[in-house]
Every structure is written in structure tokens, then in C-alpha cells.
Amino acid sequence: MTGICETAGISAAVPALMLAFILSGNYLLPVNPNLMVTYSSGYYTARDVFITGIAPSIAFLILFTLWTPFMARVLGI
């Protein structure tokens, strides 16, 4: 990723920040500690988590796609 960013003339911190924020809002798999507690009890399946997580994941993707260039300019990256 760093090589691609250098070739494109972009700081590697920008895609890294975006990736970190998107992964912190992971709603597609029950790997979040809060989800793991209830998932292990059998209240829902991994498919249920994935289906209900599609909308928040798309919203986070759009939000961070718009937010990242603004914050990159603010931070001078």
C-alpha cells in the first residue's frame, strides 16, 4: 500500500486512517467483543449479524470516504 501511495503522490497515512476507522466499525462478523458474548449464547447466527450489518457498514464507508480527505487537509497529511 505504501508503494502505491508513493507512486500516486499520496501520503500512506490517509488510506491507513480510513482502513482503521472502517475496521473499527465492523458490523459484518461477530468478532466484536460485545457481539461475541451474545453470539456464543445462540441468540442469533452469523448470517443474521451479516445481514443486519450491511447498512451500517455502507453508511460508515460513505461517511469515512467523505471525512478522510477533510481530515487529511486539517492534519496536513
Backbone torsions as a table, in degrees:
resi	resn	phi	psi	omega
1	MET	NA	-39.0	-179.7
2	THR	-62.3	-41.9	179.1
3	GLY	-63.6	-40.5	178.4
4	ILE	-65.3	-42.6	179.5
5	CYS	-64.7	-41.2	178.5
6	GLU	-63.6	-40.6	179.3
7	THR	-64.7	-37.8	-179.2
8	ALA	-82.7	-8.4	-179.9
9	GLY	78.9	25.6	-179.4
10	ILE	-112.4	143.7	174.9
11	SER	-67.4	137.4	179.9
12	ALA	-68.6	-14.7	179.4
13	ALA	-68.8	-30.0	-177.3
14	VAL	-65.2	-55.1	177.9
15	PRO	-66.2	-30.7	178.3
16	ALA	-65.9	-41.4	176.2
17	LEU	-63.3	-43.7	-179.7
18	MET	-62.5	-43.6	178.3
19	LEU	-63.3	-41.8	179.6
20	ALA	-63.2	-41.5	179.9
21	PHE	-68.6	-39.7	-179.9
22	ILE	-66.9	-41.1	179.4
23	LEU	-69.3	-27.9	178.4
24	SER	-71.7	-19.6	176.6
25	GLY	-104.1	41.3	-177.2
26	ASN	-72.4	110.2	178.8
27	TYR	-117.8	10.9	-175.9
28	LEU	-95.1	-22.2	-179.6
29	LEU	-131.6	149.4	-179.3
30	PRO	-78.9	55.3	178.3
31	VAL	-105.1	-4.6	174.8
32	ASN	-71.6	135.9	-178.1
33	PRO	-55.5	-36.2	178.7
34	ASN	-67.0	-39.7	178.7
35	LEU	-71.7	-32.5	-177.0
36	MET	-64.2	-36.3	-178.8
37	VAL	-63.7	-48.0	-178.6
38	THR	-77.9	-30.6	178.4
39	TYR	-65.0	-39.8	-179.0
40	SER	-66.8	-20.5	177.6
41	SER	-80.5	-11.8	176.5
42	GLY	85.9	20.0	179.3
43	TYR	-69.9	-28.2	-179.2
44	TYR	-152.8	167.6	-178.9
45	THR	-101.7	169.7	177.7
46	ALA	-63.8	-31.8	177.4
47	ARG	-64.1	-41.5	177.6
48	ASP	-60.6	-42.2	179.7
49	VAL	-64.1	-42.6	-179.0
50	PHE	-64.4	-46.5	-177.4
51	ILE	-64.3	-43.3	-179.8
52	THR	-76.1	-16.7	-179.7
53	GLY	-88.8	-7.0	-178.0
54	ILE	-64.9	-48.5	-177.4
55	ALA	-62.7	-49.0	178.1
56	PRO	-62.8	-34.9	179.7
57	SER	-66.6	-40.6	177.3
58	ILE	-66.4	-40.6	178.5
59	ALA	-62.9	-43.4	177.5
60	PHE	-63.2	-40.1	179.4
61	LEU	-61.5	-45.7	179.0
62	ILE	-65.7	-45.2	-179.7
63	LEU	-59.0	-48.8	-176.9
64	PHE	-74.3	-27.0	174.8
65	THR	-65.5	-37.6	177.8
66	LEU	-79.0	-33.1	-174.5
67	TRP	-79.2	-35.6	-173.8
68	THR	-61.3	-47.0	178.7
69	PRO	-62.2	-36.7	177.4
70	PHE	-62.2	-48.4	-179.5
71	MET	-68.6	-31.0	176.8
72	ALA	-64.3	-40.0	177.1
73	ARG	-67.7	-40.6	-179.8
74	VAL	-63.4	-42.9	-178.7
75	LEU	-81.4	-9.6	179.2
76	GLY	76.1	26.7	-179.4
77	ILE	-84.5	NA	NA
